[in-house]
Amino acid sequence: MTKARHEGVVARNRLPLPVPALALAMVAVAFFALPLAGLLWRAPWSKAWGYLTADDSLTALRLSLVCSLWATALSVVFGVPLAWLLARVEFRGRRVVRALCTLSMVLPPVVGGVALFFALGRRGIVGQYLYRWFDFTLPFTTTGVVIAQTFVAMPFLVITVEAAFRQVDTRVEDASRTLGASRWYTFRRVTLPTIRPALAAGAVLAWARALGEFGATITFAGNFPGTTQTLPLSVYLSLQSNPEAALVLALVLIAVSFIVLVGLRERWFARPGVQP
């Protein structure tokens, strides 16, 4: 990007909004900020440490971290090849496949949990054979939590990495192939290092989404302390019995998500070639 063009882009970005539009924008900011301010205002700060270190809270937090990390790993293992397929391979119905693979981003989580149950449950399309042949069931287990979290988190990685694959200069990959490198070697040593920032951003987004998953988890895996009761489920239960503890645990989840979004904001949304 030339210096003159860059200065022009910066100048346009600095043009002031009309007063009515600016006022509406401030109302929108307040709309998103007020719920967080309400939590901060009502949080029992003097008792926060006690609620965070309670046995139930620590168990739920540990389970959430373990399951979300496994879900992130599965998202990377399966999501990166899927993103490459959607970005690089032309085939009939690619738009349908992309929509199918990202559907869980907009699907109500409870509906996703029901769909998983009828697919992987004991009497599901696939689950019945897992139970019949291997005496193995996914619902109401810790593994079921991982599956539910992966289902809702993987699309965040896929769309981020797919966009990165589309921006890679294929001439560099072609040059590697002309020097005798195999497809796998080129992918591993040329393509993946090129998209590493986007891959890291997508993985962190997937982890944050998995950590905060609630609807699909409770529908597909249930709510059993120490087995499937993650931190979001613990927040939901605490609202009925101990609202103060629920506030503290909710703030933990909000803090994690907020830090992730602030850290990845420019990397995820910035336009190529424009310096923030």
Backbone hydrogen bonds, N-H to C=O, Kabsch-Sander energy under -0.5 kcal/mol:
donor,donor_aa,acceptor,acceptor_aa,energy
6,H,2,T,-2.4
7,E,3,K,-2.6
8,G,4,A,-1.9
9,V,5,R,-2.3
10,V,6,H,-2.5
11,A,7,E,-2.5
12,R,8,G,-2.3
13,N,9,V,-2.2
14,R,10,V,-1.2
15,L,12,R,-1.2
22,L,18,P,-2.6
23,A,19,V,-2.4
24,L,20,P,-2.2
25,A,21,A,-2.3
26,M,22,L,-2.1
27,V,23,A,-1.9
28,A,24,L,-2.1
29,V,25,A,-2.3
30,A,26,M,-2.4
31,F,27,V,-2.2
32,F,28,A,-1.6
33,A,29,V,-2.1
34,L,30,A,-2.7
36,L,32,F,-0.6
37,A,33,A,-2.4
38,G,34,L,-2.7
39,L,35,P,-1.8
40,L,36,L,-2.5
41,W,37,A,-2.2
42,R,38,G,-2.1
43,A,39,L,-1.5
45,W,43,A,-1.7
47,K,44,P,-1.5
48,A,44,P,-0.7
48,A,45,W,-0.6
51,Y,47,K,-2.0
52,L,48,A,-2.5
53,T,49,W,-2.0
54,A,51,Y,-0.8
58,L,54,A,-2.6
59,T,55,D,-2.5
60,A,56,D,-2.3
61,L,57,S,-2.7
62,R,58,L,-2.7
63,L,59,T,-2.4
64,S,60,A,-2.4
65,L,61,L,-2.5
66,V,62,R,-2.5
67,C,63,L,-2.6
68,S,64,S,-2.5
69,L,65,L,-2.0
70,W,66,V,-2.1
71,A,67,C,-2.6
72,T,68,S,-2.2
73,A,69,L,-2.3
74,L,70,W,-2.4
75,S,71,A,-2.2
76,V,72,T,-2.2
77,V,73,A,-2.5
78,F,74,L,-2.4
79,G,75,S,-2.2
80,V,76,V,-1.7
82,L,78,F,-1.4
83,A,79,G,-2.8
84,W,80,V,-2.4
85,L,81,P,-2.4
86,L,82,L,-2.4
87,A,83,A,-1.9
88,R,84,W,-2.7
89,V,85,L,-1.8
90,E,88,R,-0.6
91,F,89,V,-0.6
94,R,91,F,-1.4
97,V,93,G,-2.3
98,R,94,R,-2.7
99,A,95,R,-2.4
100,L,96,V,-2.5
101,C,97,V,-2.4
102,T,98,R,-1.2
103,L,100,L,-0.7
105,M,102,T,-1.6
106,V,103,L,-1.5
107,L,103,L,-1.6
111,V,108,P,-0.7
112,G,108,P,-2.1
113,G,109,P,-2.3
114,V,110,V,-2.2
115,A,111,V,-2.5
116,L,112,G,-2.4
117,F,113,G,-2.1
118,F,114,V,-2.1
119,A,115,A,-0.9
120,L,116,L,-3.6
121,G,117,F,-1.8
124,G,121,G,-1.8
125,I,118,F,-1.5
126,V,119,A,-2.7
127,G,119,A,-1.8
128,Q,124,G,-1.6
129,Y,126,V,-1.0
130,L,126,V,-1.6
131,Y,127,G,-2.2
132,R,128,Q,-2.2
133,W,129,Y,-2.8
134,F,129,Y,-0.6
134,F,130,L,-1.4
135,D,131,Y,-1.0
136,F,130,L,-1.7
138,L,120,L,-0.6
140,F,220,F,-0.9
141,T,138,L,-1.0
144,G,138,L,-0.6
145,V,141,T,-1.3
146,V,142,T,-1.8
147,I,143,T,-2.3
148,A,144,G,-2.5
149,Q,145,V,-2.6
150,T,146,V,-2.5
151,F,147,I,-2.2
152,V,148,A,-1.4
153,A,149,Q,-1.8
154,M,150,T,-2.4
156,F,153,A,-1.2
157,L,153,A,-0.9
157,L,154,M,-0.7
158,V,154,M,-2.4
159,I,155,P,-2.5
160,T,156,F,-1.2
161,V,157,L,-2.7
162,E,158,V,-2.7
163,A,159,I,-1.5
164,A,160,T,-1.3
165,F,161,V,-2.6
166,R,162,E,-1.9
167,Q,163,A,-0.9
167,Q,164,A,-0.7
168,V,164,A,-0.7
168,V,165,F,-0.8
170,T,168,V,-0.9
172,V,169,D,-1.3
173,E,169,D,-0.8
174,D,170,T,-2.6
175,A,171,R,-2.2
176,S,172,V,-1.8
177,R,173,E,-2.1
178,T,174,D,-2.2
179,L,175,A,-1.1
180,G,177,R,-1.6
181,A,176,S,-1.9
186,T,182,S,-2.5
187,F,183,R,-2.5
188,R,184,W,-2.6
189,R,185,Y,-3.0
190,V,186,T,-2.1
191,T,186,T,-2.2
192,L,187,F,-2.6
194,T,190,V,-1.1
195,I,191,T,-1.7
196,R,193,P,-0.7
199,L,195,I,-2.7
200,A,196,R,-2.7
201,A,197,P,-2.4
202,G,198,A,-2.9
203,A,199,L,-2.4
204,V,200,A,-2.3
205,L,201,A,-2.4
206,A,202,G,-2.4
207,W,203,A,-2.4
208,A,204,V,-2.5
209,R,205,L,-2.3
210,A,206,A,-2.5
211,L,207,W,-2.6
212,G,208,A,-1.5
213,E,210,A,-1.1
218,I,214,F,-2.6
219,T,215,G,-1.8
220,F,216,A,-2.4
221,A,217,T,-3.0
222,G,217,T,-0.8
227,T,224,F,-2.3
228,T,224,F,-2.8
229,Q,224,F,-1.8
230,T,228,T,-1.3
231,L,60,A,-0.7
234,S,230,T,-2.2
235,V,231,L,-2.2
236,Y,232,P,-2.0
237,L,233,L,-2.3
238,S,234,S,-2.4
239,L,235,V,-1.6
240,Q,236,Y,-0.5
240,Q,237,L,-1.2
241,S,237,L,-1.2
242,N,238,S,-3.0
245,A,242,N,-0.6
246,A,242,N,-1.8
247,L,243,P,-2.1
248,V,244,E,-1.8
249,L,245,A,-2.5
250,A,246,A,-2.5
251,L,247,L,-2.0
252,V,248,V,-1.4
253,L,249,L,-1.8
254,I,250,A,-2.5
255,A,251,L,-2.6
256,V,252,V,-2.1
257,S,253,L,-2.3
258,F,254,I,-2.8
259,I,255,A,-2.4
260,V,256,V,-2.2
261,L,257,S,-2.4
262,V,258,F,-2.5
263,G,259,I,-2.4
264,L,260,V,-1.8
265,R,261,L,-1.0
268,W,264,L,-2.7
269,F,265,R,-2.2
270,A,266,E,-2.0
274,V,271,R,-1.8
275,Q,273,G,-0.6
